Amino acid sequence: MLIDKFGRKIEYLRISITDKCNFRCIYCQNKGPFQTIPHREMLTYEEIEEIVKVAVKLGVRRVRLTGGEPLLRREVEVLVKTLANIPGLEDLSLTTNGYFLKEKAKLLWEAGLKRINVSLDTLNPYKFAQITGGFDFKQIWEGILRAWEIGFNPLKINVVVIKDLNDDEILEMAKLTLNYPWEVRFIEFMPIGKNSLWSEGHILSISEIKRRLEEFLPLEETNTYGGGPAKVFRWREGRGKIGFISPLSEHFCYKCNRFRITADGKLRTCLFSDREINLKAYLREGKGSIEEAFILALSFKPEKRELQPTQRGMRAIGG
């Protein structure tokens, strides 16, 4: 079992399968040009499969595929099918910006994927284009509806809340749960990478977001699925749930149960720490076993995060 020196059991692995993304979201972009990882430096599907098999052997039960935009990776459904068939893996999910979901949802479902998170920060088509670098809101909305119709459950909507950008839509986003059995999750803006938009003045705390929503209707605490950090509530009149993720104002480091793997094969023990283990040295250069790399990572997983911008942007780390 993967248990660190603070008694936390690592059961959740987030794997970025590409750092490429078609969107150019203003809160994700680094200052200056973004250099993508050369294809030869990215983990192959076979290498990802090998890593996951070892992780499951060591006690990991949940895996999430991320990016960049993971649906940009060719034949991602082939990887999904391979991972979904690994004995002992209890939950396989994926986070996407939703652009390719309308055409890919059925293939992913048939491959064995049953849970999807979609990043969606506004319901306003004009603002959506402003945030994403010119993309069409309708394309994403139709993709979300397609995934829901096919049967993805729970379907979660991730909303990064940025003061003076989209905080005026908090209530409208939450109201989706009145009509749909989805989980809308509000996430505090984080200092990831060298982003020109980042400032503490743009943070809206989860407590303030929750207060605004309770002015509309009282919230009742409920449960969620997926082993993540969200505190989940619902409106009694609603069909869905409302989640709150507070990495800054109410950090959840004491119960962190995850490791991350970047698209170029770096094992990270904390989103906010740039200390990494190069898994490709174990996979391609014979440095040792993947199991040894995981055990080594346990030794330097920090007790709590340091609030400072990471060198890598979120696209490079994996959302």
C-alpha positions in Angstrom: 0.0 0.0 0.0 1.1 3.6 -0.7 1.0 5.3 2.7 3.1 8.3 3.3 4.8 9.4 6.5 1.8 11.4 7.5 -0.5 8.4 7.3 -2.2 9.4 4.0 -3.1 6.5 1.7 -2.5 7.2 -2.0 -5.4 5.7 -3.9 -5.9 8.3 -6.7 -3.7 8.9 -9.7 -4.2 11.7 -12.2 -2.4 11.2 -15.5 -2.0 13.9 -18.1 -1.8 12.3 -21.6 -1.0 15.5 -23.5 0.0 19.0 -22.7 -1.6 20.2 -25.9 -4.9 22.1 -25.8 -7.0 23.7 -28.5 -8.3 26.3 -26.0 -6.3 29.4 -24.9 -8.0 30.1 -21.6 -6.8 33.4 -20.2 -6.4 32.0 -16.7 -4.3 29.0 -17.9 -2.0 30.6 -20.4 1.6 31.3 -19.4 3.3 34.5 -20.1 5.0 34.3 -23.5 4.8 31.3 -25.9 4.0 27.9 -24.7 6.5 25.2 -25.7 4.7 21.9 -26.1 6.3 18.6 -25.3 7.9 16.8 -28.3 6.0 13.6 -29.1 9.0 11.3 -28.3 9.1 12.7 -24.8 5.5 11.9 -24.0 4.5 8.7 -22.4 3.2 6.1 -24.8 -0.1 4.3 -24.1 1.9 1.2 -23.4 3.9 3.0 -20.8 0.8 4.5 -19.2 -0.7 1.0 -19.0 2.4 -0.3 -17.3 2.4 2.5 -14.8 -1.3 2.1 -13.9 -0.9 -1.7 -13.5 1.9 -1.1 -10.9 -0.1 1.7 -9.2 -3.1 -0.6 -8.9 -0.9 -3.3 -7.4 0.2 -0.8 -4.8 -3.3 0.2 -3.9 -4.4 2.9 -6.3 -8.1 2.5 -7.0 -9.0 5.6 -9.1 -7.4 7.0 -12.2 -8.3 10.2 -14.0 -7.1 11.1 -17.5 -6.4 14.8 -18.0 -4.4 17.1 -20.3 -4.0 19.7 -21.8 -7.1 18.5 -23.6 -7.0 14.6 -23.5 -9.4 14.2 -26.4 -6.7 15.7 -28.7 -4.6 12.6 -28.2 -5.1 10.2 -31.1 -7.3 7.2 -30.4 -7.7 8.1 -26.7 -10.6 5.5 -26.6 -8.0 2.8 -27.2 -6.2 3.8 -24.0 -9.5 4.1 -22.1 -10.4 0.5 -23.1 -7.0 -0.8 -22.0 -7.1 0.9 -18.6 -10.8 0.1 -18.0 -9.9 -3.6 -18.3 -7.1 -3.6 -15.6 -8.2 -5.8 -12.7 -8.5 -3.9 -9.5 -9.0 -0.5 -11.0 -12.4 0.6 -9.6 -12.9 3.9 -11.2 -11.7 5.5 -14.5 -12.6 9.1 -15.3 -11.6 11.9 -17.6 -11.5 15.7 -17.5 -12.1 17.6 -20.8 -12.9 21.1 -22.1 -15.8 19.4 -24.0 -15.0 20.6 -27.5 -14.7 17.1 -28.9 -17.2 15.5 -26.6 -20.1 15.5 -29.0 -18.2 13.3 -31.5 -16.2 11.3 -28.9 -18.7 10.6 -26.1 -20.1 7.4 -27.5 -16.7 5.9 -28.3 -15.5 6.7 -24.8 -18.6 5.1 -23.3 -18.2 2.0 -25.3 -14.6 1.8 -24.4 -15.5 1.7 -20.7 -15.4 5.3 -19.5 -18.4 6.1 -17.2 -17.5 9.4 -15.6 -16.6 12.8 -17.2 -15.8 16.2 -15.8 -16.2 19.1 -18.2 -14.5 22.5 -17.6 -17.1 25.3 -18.2 -16.6 28.7 -16.6 -19.5 30.6 -18.1 -22.9 30.2 -19.7 -22.5 33.4 -21.7 -21.4 32.7 -25.3 -19.6 36.1 -25.6 -17.8 35.6 -22.4 -17.0 32.0 -23.2 -15.3 33.1 -26.4 -13.4 35.8 -24.4 -12.2 33.3 -21.9 -11.3 30.4 -24.2 -9.7 32.4 -27.1 -12.6 32.5 -29.5 -14.4 29.1 -29.2 -18.1 28.5 -29.6 -20.1 27.8 -26.4 -22.8 25.9 -28.4 -20.2 23.2 -29.4 -19.4 22.5 -25.7 -23.0 22.7 -24.5 -24.1 20.2 -27.2 -21.2 17.9 -26.1 -22.3 18.0 -22.5 -25.9 17.1 -23.4 -24.7 14.3 -25.6 -22.6 12.8 -22.8 -25.6 13.0 -20.4 -27.9 11.4 -22.9 -25.5 8.5 -23.5 -25.4 7.8 -19.7 -22.3 9.4 -18.2 -23.0 9.6 -14.4 -22.1 11.5 -12.5 -21.5 14.2 -15.0 -19.6 17.1 -13.3 -19.1 20.7 -14.4 -15.9 22.4 -13.2 -16.1 26.2 -12.7 -13.0 28.2 -11.9 -14.3 31.3 -10.2 -12.3 34.5 -10.9 -13.4 37.7 -9.2 -14.6 40.3 -11.8 -14.5 37.8 -14.6 -17.2 35.3 -14.0 -18.3 35.6 -10.4 -21.5 37.3 -11.5 -22.6 33.9 -12.9 -22.2 31.8 -9.8 -25.9 31.6 -9.2 -26.8 30.8 -12.8 -24.2 28.1 -13.0 -25.5 26.6 -9.8 -29.1 26.7 -11.0 -28.2 24.1 -13.6 -28.6 21.6 -10.8 -32.3 22.5 -10.5 -32.9 21.1 -14.0 -30.1 18.5 -14.5 -28.8 15.7 -12.3 -25.3 17.0 -12.6 -22.7 18.2 -10.1 -21.6 21.8 -10.6 -18.3 22.3 -8.8 -16.9 25.7 -7.9 -13.1 25.9 -7.7 -11.0 28.7 -6.3 -8.5 30.4 -8.7 -5.0 29.0 -8.1 -1.5 30.3 -8.7 -0.4 27.7 -11.3 2.4 28.6 -13.7 3.5 32.1 -14.8 0.1 33.4 -15.6 -0.4 37.1 -16.2 -4.0 37.1 -14.9 -3.0 35.7 -11.5 -3.4 38.0 -8.4 -4.8 37.4 -5.0 -7.3 40.1 -5.8 -8.9 37.7 -8.3 -9.6 35.1 -5.6 -13.2 34.6 -4.5 -13.2 32.3 -1.5 -15.4 29.3 -1.4 -17.1 30.6 1.8 -18.2 33.7 -0.1 -19.4 31.6 -3.1 -21.4 29.4 -0.7 -22.9 32.4 1.1 -24.1 33.9 -2.2 -25.8 30.6 -3.2 -27.5 30.3 0.2 -29.1 33.7 -0.2 -31.1 32.0 -3.0 -31.9 28.7 -1.3 -30.6 26.9 1.7 -27.9 24.2 1.0 -27.9 20.7 2.4 -24.7 18.7 2.8 -24.7 15.5 0.8 -22.1 13.0 -0.6 -20.2 12.7 -3.8 -18.5 10.0 -5.8 -14.9 9.9 -6.9 -12.7 10.4 -3.8 -11.9 14.0 -4.6 -11.6 17.1 -2.4 -15.0 18.6 -3.0 -17.4 19.4 -0.2 -20.8 18.6 -1.8 -24.2 20.2 -1.1 -27.6 20.3 -2.8 -30.7 22.4 -2.9 -33.6 20.4 -1.8 -35.6 21.4 -4.9 -32.7 20.4 -7.2 -31.9 17.3 -9.2 -28.2 17.7 -9.0 -25.4 18.6 -6.6 -23.2 21.6 -5.9 -19.5 21.1 -5.0 -17.0 23.4 -3.5 -13.2 23.0 -3.9 -11.0 25.3 -1.7 -7.3 24.7 -2.3 -6.4 28.1 -1.0 -8.8 29.3 1.7 -9.5 25.9 3.3 -6.8 23.6 2.1 -7.4 19.8 2.2 -3.7 18.7 2.3 -4.3 16.6 5.5 -6.4 14.2 3.5 -4.7 14.3 0.1 -4.8 10.9 -1.5 -3.3 11.5 -4.9 -0.2 11.6 -7.1 0.0 13.2 -10.5 1.8 12.2 -13.7 2.7 14.8 -16.3 2.4 14.0 -20.0 6.2 13.8 -20.2 6.3 11.2 -17.5 7.1 13.2 -14.4 5.6 11.9 -11.1 4.5 14.8 -8.9 3.3 14.3 -5.3 1.7 17.8 -5.0 0.1 20.2 -7.4 1.9 23.1 -5.8 5.4 21.5 -5.6 7.8 21.3 -8.6 9.7 18.3 -7.1 9.3 15.5 -9.6 10.5 11.9 -10.4 11.3 11.2 -14.0 9.4 7.9 -14.7 10.9 7.7 -18.2 14.3 7.0 -16.6 12.7 3.9 -15.0 10.7 2.9 -18.1 13.3 3.5 -20.8 16.7 3.7 -19.1 16.6 0.9 -16.5 17.0 3.1 -13.5 14.8 0.8 -11.4 11.2 -0.4 -11.2 8.1 1.8 -11.3 7.3 0.4 -7.9 10.5 1.8 -6.5 9.7 5.2 -8.1 6.3 5.3 -6.3 7.9 4.3 -3.0 10.5 7.1 -3.4 7.8 9.6 -4.1 6.1 8.8 -0.8 9.2 10.0 1.0 9.0 13.6 -0.2 5.2 14.1 -0.4 4.8 17.3 1.6 2.6 17.6 4.6 1.0 20.7 3.1 1.3 22.8 0.1 3.3 26.0 -0.3 1.2 28.9 -1.8 3.5 30.0 -4.6 3.3 29.8 -8.4 4.7 26.6 -9.8 7.2 26.7 -12.7 4.9 24.5 -14.8 1.5 25.7 -16.0 -1.6 23.6 -15.5 -1.4 22.4 -19.1 2.0 20.9 -18.4 1.1 19.4 -15.0 -2.3 18.0 -15.9 -5.6 19.6 -14.8 
